Amino acid sequence: MSRLMRGDAPTAFRAVITTRDEGEEYTNGVFEHTSYAGPYGTIGAARAAITRAERDAGRYWRGTRTVTGYVERSAQAWERVE
């Protein structure tokens, strides 16, 4: 899903979210998965995506899933494509 960003934003941010599930059905009892959300125009929006994932894990998975995350920044350089 694309996000609307300011046209002149010099940097973009994304949320790196790592999900860890525990259960007997997984090899060694643990399954980890990393996903990326974004790009976002502000660091606050990327942090909000991490917070939302953490809250959802607590609300819906009740202790079998933990979520951690951090924000990455990338400079943007726009070029015309013909």
C-alpha positions in Angstrom: 0.0 0.0 0.0 1.5 3.3 -0.9 1.7 6.3 1.5 1.3 9.9 0.7 4.4 11.9 1.5 5.4 15.5 1.1 6.9 16.0 -2.3 10.0 17.7 -1.1 10.9 15.4 1.9 14.6 14.9 2.0 14.4 11.6 3.9 12.0 8.7 4.2 11.5 6.4 7.2 10.3 2.8 7.5 9.5 0.6 10.5 11.3 -2.7 10.8 9.0 -5.0 12.9 10.2 -8.4 14.2 7.6 -10.8 15.3 8.4 -13.8 17.5 5.9 -16.6 18.0 6.3 -19.4 20.4 4.5 -22.7 20.2 5.0 -26.4 19.9 4.1 -26.4 16.2 7.3 -24.5 15.3 10.8 -25.9 14.8 12.6 -25.4 18.1 9.4 -23.9 19.5 10.0 -20.4 18.0 9.2 -18.7 14.7 10.6 -15.2 13.9 9.6 -13.0 11.0 10.7 -9.5 10.0 8.5 -7.2 8.1 8.8 -3.6 6.9 6.2 -0.9 6.9 6.4 2.4 5.1 7.8 4.5 3.6 6.7 7.3 5.9 7.4 11.0 5.7 8.1 11.4 9.5 9.9 9.4 12.1 6.8 9.6 14.3 4.6 7.8 11.7 7.1 5.0 11.5 7.2 4.7 15.4 3.4 4.6 15.4 3.5 1.6 13.1 5.7 -0.2 15.6 3.5 0.7 18.5 0.4 -0.4 16.7 2.0 -3.8 16.0 3.0 -4.2 19.6 -0.5 -3.3 20.9 -2.1 -5.8 18.4 0.2 -8.6 19.6 -0.8 -8.0 23.2 -4.5 -7.7 22.4 -4.9 -10.6 20.0 -2.1 -13.1 20.8 -2.2 -13.0 24.6 1.5 -13.7 25.4 2.4 -16.2 22.6 3.6 -13.4 20.3 6.1 -10.7 21.1 6.9 -7.7 18.8 9.9 -5.5 18.7 10.9 -2.9 16.2 13.1 0.0 15.2 13.0 2.8 12.6 15.4 3.1 9.6 16.0 6.3 7.7 16.9 6.6 4.0 17.9 9.7 2.1 16.0 10.3 -1.1 17.4 11.4 -4.4 14.7 12.0 -7.0 15.5 11.6 -10.7 13.3 11.9 -13.8 12.4 8.7 -15.6 11.4 8.9 -19.2 
